Amino acid sequence: MGVGFARIDLQEPESYFEAVTQAGGFDILVNNAGVLKDVSLLDRGSDFDVAMEVMVHAPLDLIRLNTPHWRASGWGRIVNLSSGWGSHAEGLQGPGAYGVAKAALNALTRALVRDLPPGVKVNACDPGWVATRMGGADAPLSAEEGADTPLWLALLPEYGPTGGFYRKRQPAAW
């Protein structure tokens, strides 16, 4: 058993189709992408279309591409990196289309439970404000700290949860 990864451009479907095809599918799919532009949804320069492509459409395409592999193996894990800004309980915060797209990703996470093959778990998580290119240097969490919950979800045992939203390994409000 080995470990590999593929860096893809979620605005270029050919790139992720090729990556999944060459690999024959991935056991663990971590959808960790975001677009954050501080512009009104009503503005001509809105990031709505790009945000939905990167944070909803492409993750669904990747899940669809991987489903034959998961059906054959009987095991898979999907981790959708979301945000508290995509939580209805927290008021869909954030600039531009970010919160709306993350809310759609959360809805997708909940809905996919009914369609995924047995043995495949899907969960979403809010890693917190992490010092990344998007989060910026002032963010209080390191990349390693932000990765804790996504890694935990990626390696869930057979009896682990599915269809949930987590923060710091605990259930969070949708």
N, C-alpha and C positions, 0 to 999 in steps of 0.2 A: 504494500500500500504506500503510495506517495502523496506528496502535497504539491499542488501547483496552483497557479492563479492566472487570470487573464485580465489585463487592463484594456478596457474597451471605451469607445465613445458612444454614449447613449443617444446621441443625435445622429448616429450613423448605423442604422440597423444591420448593414452588411458586416460591420466589424464584430458585432456580438453574435450574429448568425454564424460567421466563420469561426469564432472562438469556441462556441458551444459544439459546433459540428466537428471541428478538429479534435476536441477533447472527448467527444462521445458523451457529453453531459457532465455535470458537476454534482457531487453528492451534496455539497453545501453551497447555497447561493446567498450572498450578502449583498443586498441592494443598498449601497451606500453612496447616494448621489444627491446633490442639491443645487438649486439655482436660487440665488438671493439677490434681488434687484430692488432698490428702494424707489419704487414708482407706483403710482395709483393704478389699480386695476382698470380704471376708466380712461387712463392715458393711452394715446396711440402707441407709445413706447412700452406698454405693459409687457411683462415677461410671462403672461398667462400661458401662451401656446408652448413656449420653451419649457416652462416649469412642469406643465402637464406631460410633455413628451419625456422629459428626463426623470421625473419622479413618479409617474404613474404608467404611461404607455410602455416605455422600455422595460421597467420591471415586470410588467405582465407578459410582454413578449419573451423575456428571458425565462420566466416560469413556464410558459407554454413550450418553449424549445427544450427545456430540461425534463418535462413531464414524461416523455417516453423512457428516459434513463431511470427516473424514479419508479415508474411502473415496473420496469424490468428488475430493479434491485430491491424494491420493497422498502426503501429507506431514503430519506432526504430531509434536509433542513433548509428553511427559507427564513432569513432575517431581514426585515425591512426597517432600515434606519429612518425613523420618523423624528418627531419633535413635539414638545409640549405645545408649540405654536400651532400644531395640527390637531390639537385636542379641542373638541367642542366644550369640554368641561373647563378649559382654560381660556376660552373665548376666541380661538382662531387668531392668535396674535401674529406679529411679524409683518414686515413690509411686502409689498407686491403680492404675487401669487403664491409665495412660499407656504403660508399656513393653509391655504385652500388646497394646494397640491398634496401636502402632507396629510390633510384630512381625507383626501381621496385615497391616498396610499393606506391609511388606517382602515378605511371602509373595504378596500380590496383585501386587506389582511383578514378581516373578519369573514368576508364572503367566500374566500378561497377554501376555507376549511371544508365546506360541503362538496367541493369539486376535486380536491387533491386525492391522489391514490393513497391507500392505506400505508401507514409507516412514514408519511411525509408530514412534517410539522411546519407551520408558518406562524410567525410572531413578529410584532413590531416593537421597537423600543425607542426611547428618548435617551440618547447617551449623555445629555447635558450640554452645557456650553463648553466646548472643547477647543483648545489652542491648535487650530488647523488654519489652513489658508482662508477658509470661510469664517471660522470662529474668531480669528485674530489672536494676536499675541497677548491681549489682556484677559482672555478666557481663563477661568480658574482651574480647569481640568486639563491634564496632560492627555496626549493621544492614548497612552496606555490606560489611564483611568477611564477615559471615554469608551475604550474597547471592552471593558470588563463585561458589561451586560450583553453586548452583541456576541462575544465569544461564548458566554454561558449559554445563550440561546442556540448558537450554532452547534453546540455539543450536547444538547439535551438527550437524556436517556429515553428509551422507549415509552416510559410512563410519564414523561415530562408534559408540560402544558402545550396547547396549540390554540391559535386564534386569539391571543392576548396582546396587551400593550404593557410594556414594562419599563421601569426606571429604577436603577440601582437594584436589579434583580427582584423587584417587587412589582405587583400589579399596579398600574397607573390608570387613572380615569380617562376614558375616551373623550 
